[in-house]
């Protein structure tokens, strides 16, 4: 996560006869955050389990490099789980000896991703342990200095200033090494960067919006910020030695490919929203961690016997109330969630869940409404409005705006997307009239909401009129919910939406 939300992990193995810590044990770092806890002279940093469904994680960025000192409670790595990006902090101080899984690499939960030496005397042991565990990872730190190694040729030609310069030489000097082009903006206007990159950019006075992100999904890393700062200072050298133009021009063919390589590695993520359909033909694109999590959940839902019930609901009064409250910051999602929560109060079975073996029903203590949100880079997540029945619509609206913003930046904590007891999927804003939603595992029901539209109706007196209506489809777990109970809930929901005055208090 871009905020400092930390994960649990297994403790490192003990050395010299010291018994290992209990697997899965955690320790609380500063501010009560969960930290990596290891007790050996060479500490194993394991891939943490950031959620109950996570089986592997991707390294988004390392906040420390081999040889860097690590302080107790300091974040050392950002890990992408199946739902969010999270910072992982070290429990004890030491020196980062080696990294076995580089940025962009994937490792299973519980696998070592780095080793921390307790003292300088243990540093070599940590390096040896790291190289023996993952030889391929050793190439990652070595690859990092490559851009730095390519930098000297740009300044090395300076001694050639003694050579006579052509009259037109000053002109190529200004174009031989142009500054990196501005970062292509994302379609949603956001700039994604690691926490350390943001901190470093602020200290160095670098604008993150102008940087190509070399991390996954165009994420800006600390190395990108440092490179941008160095690039901003570079133009001063050619200006100070215009007589070196011929040599600089000769060096350009060497520097240009290096620059092109950096741009090509960063630009796909930045340009992803503009990918043409023709470019995707015949290609295979791997699923993101979030998409894989959704896929697994959908497969798990196939084991649940589902059934569906639909109902048409008049929305004239509900739409009028929304128009009245919209100017006060109330969102349609919050208003609809409130209506569903109020209806659920008298139908506890609809926000319960079947036990793992299907032999019982677990009734939830809270009415937590989860709403499906599509993510810009694929997949979806379900931010949760906790205790929606008790909160007022203004509080719910503020909470929802914050949840959506942080969800799309992958900054939600697990509890904020996995604690829903009832789910809403709304496609009405796309003009969809009706659809069926797939039941999320571990819940009793999900409500699919279609768009509101004018419909010609006949009143009880036979008069023809026009009424705004929407269709809702309820998908339920037939092990614990039956048709009559689903229908009764929809009748209650219909009454709440068609007479929504009770939602305002």
N, C-alpha and C positions, 0 to 999 in steps of 0.2 A: 504494500500500500504506500501511497506517497505520504501518508501521515505515519506517525510512529506507532503502528499497531504490530505487536510482536506475537510470535508463534510459540507453540510448545514443540519440544523435540525430545528424543531419547538422550540420555546422558552418555558421556563418553566412557569407554572401558577403563577400568582401573589398571595400574601398572604396579610392578614390584610387590605383588601379593595382596594389594589393597583390593577388597571385594568391590565389584562394579556396582554402580548405583542401579536402583530398580528401573528397568526399561519403562520409558514413558513418564518417568518422574519429571517434575518441573520445579522450578524455583522462581520466586518473585524478585524481579529486579527493582530498580527505582520506579517510583510512582505506581507500584503494584503490577507492573507489566511482566508478562511471562518471559523468561530468558533461557538461553542455552546454558545448561549446567553440566560441567565436566570437572573431573577431579584429578586427572593424570598430569604428569610432567609434559607430555605431548598430548594435547587435548584433541579429540576427534569432534569435528563439527558435522553433525548429521543433517540430512535433508529433513526438515520438520514436517509433521502432519498438521497442516493449517486448517483442515476441515475433516469431518467424519467420512467424506466421500473421496478424499484425495489419496491417490496411490503413487503419484509421482509429481515432481515440481520442476519448474524451469527457473534457472538463474537469470533474473532480469539484469542485475548489475551488482558488482562487488564494490562496496564502499571503502574497502581497504585493499591494499596491494601486499604481496609477499614482502616481508621485512618491516612492515608498518607495525607500530605498537598498537595494541588493542586495550582499551580501558574497560573496566567493569561497567556494564550497562550501556555500552556503546554499540550502535547499530553497525553491523559489519557486512550485511548482504541483503539484497531485496529479492524475494522469492515470489514467483507467480504460481498461485495455487489454481484450482479449477474455477474459482470464483473471484479472486482478488489478488492484488500484489501486496505483500506484507514485508516490513522490515524485521530482521531477526537480529537480536542483540546478544552480545557475549556476557556470560555471567561473571567471569573472572578476567583479570588483566593478563596480558602476555604479548607475544609477538606472532603475527600471522606468518607461519613457516612456509606453507604451500597451499595452493588452490588446486583441487583435483577436478572440479567441474567449472569450466570457464563460463563467461557470460553467454547466454543463449543455449547453454547445455542443459540437458535433462537428466535427472537422477531419481531413482525410486525412494520412497519414504524410508528413512532409516539408513540410507547409504551415505558414506562419508563424502563430504563436498570440500572439506579443507581441514588443515591441521594447525593448531596453535601451540607454539612452544611457550613453556612457562617462563623460561629465562633464555638469555643468549646462548648459554651452554647447551641448551636443548634444541637450538635452531637447526643444526645440521641433521639431527635425528628426525625432526619434523619434515625437513625437505626430503630426506631419504624415504621416509614413510609415504610421503605424497607421491614421489616419482615411482615408487614401487606399486602403489595402488592404482594409479591411472596415468600411464605414460603419455596418453594422448593429451591429457590436460596440461602436461608440462609445456606443451608447445604454445598454449594460449598466452601465458605471461610473456613468453619469449617473443610472441608476435607483436605485442603491444609497442615495444620500442622501435618497430620498423618505421613508422612515420617520423619518429624523431631522428632515426638514422638517415632518412631521406632529406632532412632539413639542411645539413651542412652544405650540400652542393649549391644551395641557393646563395650562401654567404661565402663559400670557398673561392669563387671567382674574383673576389675583391682584390687580392694581390695582383691580378692581371691589369690593374688600373694603369700600369706603366705602358701598356700597349697603346698605340695611337688609336684614337676613336674616329670613326667616320663622322662627317658633319651631321648626318641625320641620326646618329646613334641615340641621342637623348629620347627620341620618340619611342623606340621599342622598349626602353627601360620601363616606361609606365604601364606597358601592356604585357611584359614578359611574365609577371607573376601577379595577376589580378587577385583581389580578395575573393574569398569563397562567395558564391552567389547566395542571395537571401534564401532562407529556408522556405520551401513551398508550404503554404498554410494548409492545415487539415480542413476537411469540409465542414467540421463542426467548430472550427476556430480555436480549439484547445491546443495548448502546448503541454506535452507529457514529458516530465523529467523526474529523475530520481531525487529523493530528499537531499542527498549530499550535493547533487548538481545544482539544485536551487540555491542551497546555502553558498556554494562556491561562486555561482554566478552573481549573487548579491555582493559578495566580498570583492570580486574582481570587476564589478560594474559591467557585466556582459548581459546583453539582452537575449534571453532564451528564445525569443521568437525568430531570431536571425540565424539560429544554429541548426544544422542538419543533425538529427538524432541517429546515432549508429546502433542504438539498442533495439530490442524487439518492438515492433509496432511503431518505430520512429521515436522511441524514448531517448531523451537527451541524457547522456551520462556525464560524470565528472570529467572524463577524458575529453569529451566533446567540448566542454566549457573551456578546459585548459588549452585545447587546440585553437579554439576561436580567439582566445585572448592572445595567444602567440601569433596568430595570423593577423590580428589587428595591429600588432606592433611591427610586423615584418616590413610594411611599405616604407618605413622610415629609412631602412638601410639603403635601398636603391637611390633614394633622393639625396642621400649624403655622398654618394659616389657615382655621379652620372657618367664619369669617364669609363666606368666598368661595364658599360652597356654591351659591347660586343661579347664579352665573356658571359654576361648574364643571359644574352640571347642564345648563346651556345648551350648554356645549361638548361634552357627552357624545355627542350624535348625530354630531358630526364625528369624534370619536375612535373611537367604536365600529365604524364601517365599516372604518376602517384596521386595527383589531385583528382584525376578522373576516376581512379580506383576508389578513392574515399567517397566521392560523390555517388558512384554507382552502388556502393554498399549501403548508403544511407537513403538514397532517393526512393527506392521501392516503397518503403513504409510511408514516406511523406506523400508519395503520389498515388498510394493505393486507392483512395476514394475516386480517382480519375481513371482507373483501369477500364479499358475498353472491353466490350464483350468479345470482340475478335481476338484479343490477346489471351483470353481464357480458353479458347477452343483447343481441345486436345491436351490440356494441362491437368495436373493433379495437385490440388492445394491441400496441405495438411490442416486438420481442424485445430483450432486454438484450444487451450486448456479449458476455457469456459464452454466451448462448443462440445468438447469431449464429455464434460460433466453433464451437459444437457442430454447428450446422446445416451449416456449410461442410465440417466433417470428415466428417459422415455422407454428404454428397454425393460427397466425394472417395473414400470407401470403396466406392461403387458401381462404380468403375472397377477394383476388385480382384476377381478370380475367387475367391469364397469357397466353402468346403464345411464341413459340420458333422458332428461325431461325438459321441455321448453314451454315458455309462456310469453304472451304478448302483454306489454305493460304500457299504459298511457303515460306520456312524459310532459304533457302541457304544463302542469303546475311545477314539476321538477325543473324543467327548463327555465320557467319564469323565475323561480327562486335562484337558480344559478346566475341568471343575468343580473339579478338584484345584488347578489353577493360578490360577483366577479370583481367589481371595482374595489372591494375590500380585501382582495388578495386570496379569495377562496377559489380553489381549483376544482374542476369537475371530478378528478380522481379522488380528492379528499371527500367531496360531497357524496359520491357514489359509495365510497368505502364506509362512510358513516351510516348511510342507509342500509347497507348490507349488515353492518355490525349490529345496528338496532334490531333488524329482523332476526339475526342469529341469537339474540338474547333469549328468545323463547324456544329455540331449537338447538339445544346443546349437542345433540347427536351429529349435527352438520359440521361442527368444528372439533369433533373428537377424532380418534384414530383407532384402527384395529391393532391389536397386539401383534408382536412379531410372528407368533405361530398361528394367528388368526382365531384364537380361542376366546378372545375377550375384547372389550372396548375400553380404551383409555380416554377419559373425559378431560379436556384441557381446562386449565385454570384461567386462561386469558383468551380474549377474542382478538387475535393478531391478524390483521388483514394484509396479505401479501399481494402485490400488484406486479404483473409481468411487465418488464421494461426491455426493449430491444437494445442491444449494445452496438455501437458504431462499427466495431470490427468483427461482428458476428456473434451469434448466441444470444441468450437472454438471461436476465437475472431478476429476482423477485424481492425488491426492497419491502420491508415490513413496517406497517403502521401499527405499533404496539398499542394494545388496549384501546382500540378504535371506538369501542362502545362508550368508554368513559371520557375520552378527550373531546373537546369542542372542535367544530369544523375549522376554526381559525388556527388552532394549534396543529391540527392535522395537516392543514395546507402548508404551514411553515415547515413542518417536519418533512412533508413529501418533497417540497422543493429542494431541501437540503439532501435528502436521501438520493434523489435522482442525480443531482450534481455530483455527489461523491460516488455513486454507482458507476457512472460513465467514466469517471477518473480512476475506477478500481480502488476506491478508498473505503469501502464498507467493511465493517468487522463481521465475522461469521454470524453473530447473533442478529445482525441487521438484515440478513438475507435468508436465514435458515430457520427462523423461529415462527414463521407463519402457521396459523391453524386453519385458515381458509384463504383461498386464492381467487383473484379476479383477473381475467384476461379480457381486455377491452380493445376491439378493433373498429369500433364505431367511427373513430376519427378518420378512417380510411374509406368510409362509405360502405363497409361490409354490413350486410343486413343480418346475417346469422351464420354461426359456425359452431363447431364442437371443439372443446378444449380437452387436452389429455390430462388425466388426473395425476398430480404430483405424488410420488410415493410418500407414505406416512401421513396422509391427510384423508379426510372423508369426502370432500367435495371441492369442485372448482366451478366458478361461474363464468361463462362466456357471454360477453355483452356486445350486441350489435348496435348499429347506428340508429338514431331517432329520425323518423321520416313522417311526412304527412300521409295519412291514409283515410280514404273515404269510408265512413262508418254509418251504420243505421242505429238510431237510438231505440230505446224501449217503446217509444211512442210511434215508431215507424219513420221518423224524420231522418233525412239524409244529412250528414255533416262531415266535416274534416277534422280529424284528430291526429296529433303527433304520437307515434307509438314506436317502441323498440322491442326487439325480441331477445330474450335471455335464454341460454341453454345451460342447464345444470348437469354436470357429470359427477356421478357419485360412486362410492365403493359399495357394491351390492352385498358385501359380507356383513356390513353393519347398518347400512341405510337401505330402506325399501321405498318402492314407488310412492306410496301414500305419504311417507314422511318427507320425501323430496317435494312432492306437490304442495304439502302444507307449508313448507318453508317458502316456496315461490308465491303462494297466496299472501303470506305475511309480507314478503318483500314488495309485492304489487301494491298492497295497501299503504306501505310506508312511502313508496315513490310517488304514488298518485295523490297522497296527502302528506307532503313533506314538511309541514310546519313544525313538527316535533323535532326535526333535525337542528333547529336553531334554538339555542338556549344559552 
